[in-house]
Amino acid sequence: MIVRKDFEGLRFNTAIARLTELTTHASKIVARDGVTPRALAEPLVLMVAPLAPHVAEELWKRLGHEESLTYAPFPVADEALAAERAIDLPVQINGRTRFTMDVPAHAGEEEIERLLRAHADFARYTEGLAVQRLVIAAGRIANVLAR
């Protein structure tokens, strides 16, 4: 979906950057499995077509398609698959980043606080200290003031 919006906005440099990210991801899959899944290769070729039509047409034929890729619909992103499921949240204690923890991407402040207080590193760094203030910027950082 991002590549589609980049093309619509004539932001070709950012479209190329996104396609490069996808190609890097595809390379990791090939290194692991030994083959590029067709479900990844075909949309990639279709998204490259506006930038390199001759190369994309050749790749389309090698994928076994008889008709031109001109008549194939542009890929549509599945938002559920593109959404981040978890983020790595940095935790600062008394102004210094001490550790990071994985939290669900959609977690609110209450859930982050619950997960933070249950984290082993939180107990380790606040042992013998009283937590005076806890400031959580959901999705960005957690700050703890302990004395």
Disulfide bonds with the S-S distance in Angstrom:
none
